[in-house]
Amino acid sequence: MPISPCRGLRLVCLCALLQAASARGNATPSSTWRVGAPIFTYNNFAIPDGIRSSLSLKYAWAAGYDPTTLTPSIAEQAVSAGFNVVWINDLSQLSIAERYGLRAQYIISGHQPQNNLFFPPSSVWPNPADVPAIDALIDQFKKSPAAYSYFVIDEPAADRFDHLAQIVSYLGRRDPAHLAYINLFPPDEIVADLGTANYAAYVAEFIRIVHPAILSYDSYNLFIGNDRSLFLGNLQTIARAAGQAGIPFMTIVQGAQFGPKWRLPSADELRFLTNAPLAFGAQGISYFNFWTPLGPSAGGIAPNPDGTPTAVYAAVRSLAPHFKAVASRLGDLKWIGTYLKGYLGFAMPRYMTQPPSNAAFDVPSVSNTTPYFDGSPLKGVLLGYFGSGCAAPSCATHVFVQNIDYAASKTYRVNGPGPLSVFDPATGAWMPTGHDYADVRLEAGGGVLIGIAVK
């Protein structure tokens, strides 16, 4: 999520490309922000000037068109795909979000006049002369039934945290019902970008200074011929930090081919990317990006020039009901921990471990016998343990089981501590198995929520 042309789309190689080429808000104005319906959205940014002309040709957009402008067409696409948060760059677009029953995220960074009101050239904030305009902007946004969040900034270094804390605090006092949203660097970002000695210090300082209401980060792992090894490890890092802070988290995953090194995610890979955050208790997901520098043939959410949807859009549309239904159930539970079964203990993907032997739920047919090689596609089973008033996998009452092999469907028997029920996202109902096990067939990358049956 960029804040400057050179950072591009949070991609290490996009600078060269750029140079060369539904649910309404659930909070009321007098309440404190909460997630409400789990966040299901996409990222959307203005086109950098360096590729504006070529990109407009690829998408058949009019000259000067800014895709961050919410239009009725984009709102209709969002509703059809199951997105419930859309991006706006001007408060006049709130009426469109209202009309379609969508929650609106107002972009502050990079758009005027809001950018200079919150990020003025001077070091003093707020500039006393700007306070009336800042207050008027907030007051206009917060009264809309579509209002949900302010997108403050993307991937700030630690030296910006003090200023961001001022912004978040100001927004919280004037408008406690809506989220001040900041996306962080991912845990595998190079230290030079963070402004701290390591990532642990970076996220700890962010939480201590800024007091965010949600943690968000991005992680893109599908390269041509290589799966970035830290995708699960990044989830582990953020989920633990969020859990310790007592706040929810969301993740931004790959929804396109961004350049020559990345690959276009298949429907099965998108299913894997969408289910994995659920195993860690995520309350939101976003797909990067609405448009791509390579055009709609490279994925993204923006449709083809003839109006037909991209393959990514079609795949995401099928995943939306599942993610939102499961995340909603998980929001009532406490995340205990997430473990990976199938690999040798000394040859695991980084920051992942095998489930403890006394875990309440297990998939006994999966043996920990496979060595993991860095960059290889993941195999095996991901088990996310959840409960209420419980701090160990041994007393978990629920488990999210994911087949992380995105190349093949699998059938598993999941054993539990008593009669089990399987959650059906389509109906929102729990289906009792009548046994202390559940036999489930999972699509490639698919996942299922299982819990102890209520008597």
Residue pairs with C-beta under 8 A, 6 or more apart in sequence:
1 9
1 10
1 43
1 45
1 154
1 155
1 183
1 218
1 252
1 288
2 8
2 9
2 10
2 45
2 48
2 110
2 154
2 155
3 109
3 110
3 153
3 154
3 155
3 156
5 15
5 18
5 48
5 49
5 50
6 15
6 18
7 15
7 154
7 155
8 14
8 15
8 17
8 18
8 48
9 45
9 258
9 288
9 289
9 293
10 154
10 155
10 218
10 220
10 288
11 220
11 258
11 259
11 262
13 258
13 259
13 260
13 261
14 258
14 259
14 293
17 51
17 259
17 293
18 48
18 50
18 51
18 293
19 50
20 50
21 50
21 51
21 54
21 293
22 78
22 79
22 82
22 83
22 84
22 100
22 101
22 102
22 103
23 36
23 37
23 84
23 101
23 103
24 98
24 101
24 102
24 103
24 145
24 146
25 36
25 103
25 145
25 146
25 147
25 148
25 177
25 178
26 34
26 36
26 37
27 33
27 34
27 36
27 177
27 178
28 177
29 142
29 143
29 175
29 177
30 177
31 176
31 177
32 176
32 177
33 176
33 177
33 178
33 179
33 213
35 214
35 248
35 283
35 284
35 331
36 103
37 84
37 324
37 328
38 283
38 284
38 323
38 324
38 327
38 328
38 331
39 84
39 85
39 250
39 283
39 284
39 285
39 286
40 82
40 83
40 84
40 85
40 284
40 285
40 320
40 323
40 324
41 83
41 84
41 85
41 86
41 87
41 105
41 284
41 285
41 286
41 287
42 83
42 255
42 286
42 287
42 288
42 289
42 290
42 301
43 87
43 252
43 286
43 287
43 288
43 289
43 290
44 67
44 68
44 87
44 289
44 290
44 291
44 301
45 68
45 110
45 289
45 290
46 66
46 67
46 68
46 89
46 110
46 111
47 55
47 56
47 66
47 67
47 291
51 293
52 64
53 63
55 61
55 291
55 293
55 295
56 62
56 63
56 65
58 294
58 295
58 296
58 305
59 291
59 295
59 296
59 302
59 305
60 305
61 67
66 89
67 74
67 290
67 291
67 302
68 87
68 88
68 89
68 107
68 111
68 290
69 88
69 89
69 90
69 93
70 86
70 87
70 88
70 89
70 93
70 96
70 97
70 104
71 96
72 96
72 99
72 100
74 86
75 86
75 96
75 97
75 99
75 100
75 102
76 100
77 301
77 303
77 309
77 313
78 84
78 86
78 100
78 102
79 100
79 101
79 102
80 317
81 301
81 313
81 316
81 317
81 320
82 316
82 317
82 319
82 320
82 321
82 324
83 102
83 320
84 102
84 103
84 324
85 102
85 103
85 104
85 105
85 148
85 149
86 97
86 102
86 103
86 104
86 105
87 104
87 105
87 107
87 151
87 290
88 94
88 96
88 97
88 104
88 105
88 106
88 107
89 106
89 107
89 111
90 111
91 106
91 137
91 140
91 141
93 104
94 104
94 141
94 144
94 146
94 147
97 103
97 104
97 144
97 146
98 144
98 145
98 146
102 146
103 146
103 147
103 148
103 149
104 144
104 146
104 147
104 148
104 149
105 148
105 149
105 150
105 151
105 181
106 114
106 141
106 147
106 149
106 150
106 151
107 114
107 151
108 114
108 115
108 118
108 119
108 150
108 151
108 152
108 153
109 115
109 118
109 119
109 151
109 152
109 153
109 154
113 133
113 137
114 137
117 126
117 130
117 133
117 134
117 137
118 125
118 134
118 152
118 167
119 125
119 153
119 163
120 127
120 130
125 163
125 166
125 167
126 134
126 166
126 170
134 170
135 174
138 171
138 174
138 175
139 174
139 175
141 147
141 150
141 175
141 178
142 174
142 175
142 177
142 178
147 177
147 178
148 178
148 179
149 178
149 179
149 180
149 181
150 171
150 178
150 179
150 180
150 181
151 181
152 164
152 167
152 168
152 171
152 180
152 181
152 182
153 160
153 164
153 182
153 183
154 182
154 183
155 183
155 184
155 185
155 189
155 193
155 218
156 164
156 182
156 184
157 193
157 194
157 195
158 194
158 195
158 196
158 201
158 202
158 205
158 206
159 195
161 205
161 206
161 209
161 210
162 209
164 182
164 209
164 210
165 209
165 210
165 211
167 180
168 180
168 182
168 210
168 211
168 212
169 211
171 178
171 180
172 180
179 213
179 214
180 212
180 213
181 214
181 216
182 206
182 210
182 212
182 216
183 216
183 217
183 218
183 252
184 202
184 203
184 206
184 215
184 216
184 217
185 193
185 194
185 199
185 202
185 217
186 217
186 218
186 219
186 234
187 199
187 203
187 217
187 219
187 230
187 233
187 234
187 237
187 238
188 199
188 219
188 228
188 230
188 233
188 234
189 199
191 197
191 198
191 199
194 201
194 202
195 202
196 202
196 205
199 237
203 215
203 237
203 238
203 241
204 241
206 212
207 215
207 241
207 245
212 247
213 247
214 242
214 247
214 248
214 249
214 250
214 283
214 284
215 238
215 241
215 242
215 245
215 247
215 248
215 249
215 250
216 249
216 250
216 251
216 252
216 284
216 286
217 234
217 238
217 249
217 251
217 252
218 251
218 252
218 253
218 288
219 228
219 230
219 231
219 234
219 235
219 251
219 252
219 253
220 228
220 253
220 254
220 258
220 262
220 288
221 227
221 228
221 229
221 230
221 231
221 254
222 228
222 254
222 262
222 263
222 265
222 269
223 261
223 262
223 263
224 260
224 261
224 262
224 263
226 375
227 375
227 376
227 377
227 378
228 375
229 349
229 350
229 374
229 375
230 349
230 350
230 351
231 276
231 378
232 276
232 340
232 349
232 351
232 352
232 378
232 382
233 349
233 350
233 351
233 352
235 251
235 276
235 277
235 279
235 280
235 282
235 338
236 280
236 338
236 351
236 352
237 351
238 249
238 251
238 280
239 249
239 280
239 281
239 282
239 335
239 338
241 249
242 248
242 249
243 281
243 335
248 282
248 283
248 284
248 331
249 280
249 281
249 282
249 283
249 284
250 277
250 282
250 283
250 284
250 285
250 286
251 277
251 282
251 284
251 285
251 286
252 285
252 286
252 287
252 288
253 273
253 274
253 277
253 285
253 286
253 287
253 288
254 262
254 265
254 273
254 287
254 288
255 265
255 270
255 287
255 288
255 289
255 299
255 300
255 301
255 312
255 316
256 262
256 264
256 265
256 287
256 288
256 289
256 292
256 294
256 298
256 299
256 300
256 312
257 263
257 264
257 292
257 294
257 298
257 299
258 288
258 289
258 292
258 293
258 294
258 298
259 293
259 294
264 298
264 299
264 311
264 312
265 273
265 299
265 312
265 315
266 315
266 406
267 311
267 314
267 315
267 318
268 406
268 407
268 443
268 444
268 445
269 406
269 445
270 312
270 315
270 316
270 319
270 445
271 315
271 319
271 406
271 443
271 444
271 445
271 446
272 378
272 402
272 404
272 406
272 444
272 445
273 445
274 285
274 316
274 319
274 322
274 323
274 445
275 322
275 323
275 402
275 445
275 446
275 447
276 382
276 402
276 404
276 447
277 285
278 323
278 326
278 327
278 330
278 384
278 400
278 402
278 447
278 449
279 338
279 382
279 383
279 384
279 400
279 402
279 447
280 335
280 338
280 384
281 330
281 333
281 335
281 384
281 386
282 327
283 327
283 330
283 331
284 327
285 323
287 301
287 312
287 316
289 300
289 301
290 300
290 301
290 302
291 300
291 301
291 302
292 298
292 299
292 300
296 302
296 303
296 304
296 305
296 310
297 304
299 310
299 311
299 312
300 310
300 312
300 313
301 310
301 312
301 313
301 316
302 310
303 309
303 310
303 313
304 310
309 317
321 425
321 426
322 425
325 423
325 425
325 426
325 428
326 400
326 423
326 425
326 447
326 449
329 423
329 449
330 386
330 398
330 400
330 449
333 386
333 387
333 388
333 397
333 398
334 386
334 387
334 388
334 389
334 390
335 384
335 385
335 386
336 385
336 386
336 387
336 390
336 391
336 392
336 393
336 396
337 384
337 385
337 393
338 382
338 383
338 384
338 385
339 352
339 353
339 354
339 355
339 356
339 359
339 382
339 383
339 385
339 393
340 348
340 349
340 352
340 353
340 354
340 380
340 381
340 382
340 383
340 404
341 354
341 355
341 363
341 366
341 368
341 380
341 381
341 382
341 383
342 366
342 367
342 368
342 369
342 370
342 379
342 380
342 381
343 349
343 352
343 354
343 368
343 370
343 371
343 372
343 379
343 380
344 368
344 369
344 370
344 371
344 372
345 353
345 354
345 368
347 370
347 371
347 372
347 373
348 354
348 372
349 372
349 378
354 368
355 362
355 383
355 393
356 392
356 393
356 394
358 393
358 394
359 383
359 385
359 393
359 394
359 396
360 385
360 393
360 394
360 395
360 396
360 397
360 399
360 416
360 417
361 383
361 385
361 393
361 396
361 399
361 401
361 414
361 415
361 416
361 417
361 450
362 383
362 414
362 415
363 381
363 383
363 401
363 412
363 413
363 414
363 415
364 413
364 415
365 412
365 413
366 380
366 381
366 412
370 379
370 380
372 378
377 405
377 406
377 407
378 404
378 405
378 406
379 404
379 405
380 404
380 405
381 401
381 402
381 403
381 404
381 410
381 412
382 400
382 401
382 402
382 404
382 447
383 399
383 400
383 401
383 402
384 399
384 400
384 402
385 393
385 396
385 398
385 399
386 396
386 397
386 398
386 399
386 400
387 395
387 396
387 397
387 398
388 397
390 396
390 397
397 451
397 452
398 449
398 450
398 451
398 452
399 414
399 416
399 449
399 450
399 451
400 447
400 448
400 449
400 450
401 412
401 414
401 440
401 442
401 447
401 448
401 450
402 442
402 445
402 446
402 447
402 448
403 409
403 410
403 412
403 442
403 443
403 444
403 445
403 446
403 447
404 445
405 444
405 445
406 444
406 445
407 444
408 444
409 441
409 442
409 443
409 444
409 446
410 441
410 442
411 439
411 440
411 441
411 442
412 439
412 440
412 442
413 437
413 438
413 439
414 420
414 437
414 438
414 439
414 440
414 450
415 436
415 437
416 436
416 437
416 438
416 450
416 452
417 436
417 452
418 436
418 452
418 453
419 432
419 433
419 434
419 435
419 436
419 452
419 453
419 455
420 432
420 433
420 435
420 436
420 437
420 438
420 450
420 451
420 452
420 453
421 430
421 431
421 432
421 433
421 438
421 450
421 451
421 452
421 453
421 454
422 430
422 431
422 433
422 438
422 440
422 448
422 449
422 450
423 429
423 430
423 431
423 448
423 449
423 450
423 451
424 430
424 431
430 451
430 453
430 454
432 453
433 439
433 453
438 450
440 448
440 450
442 448
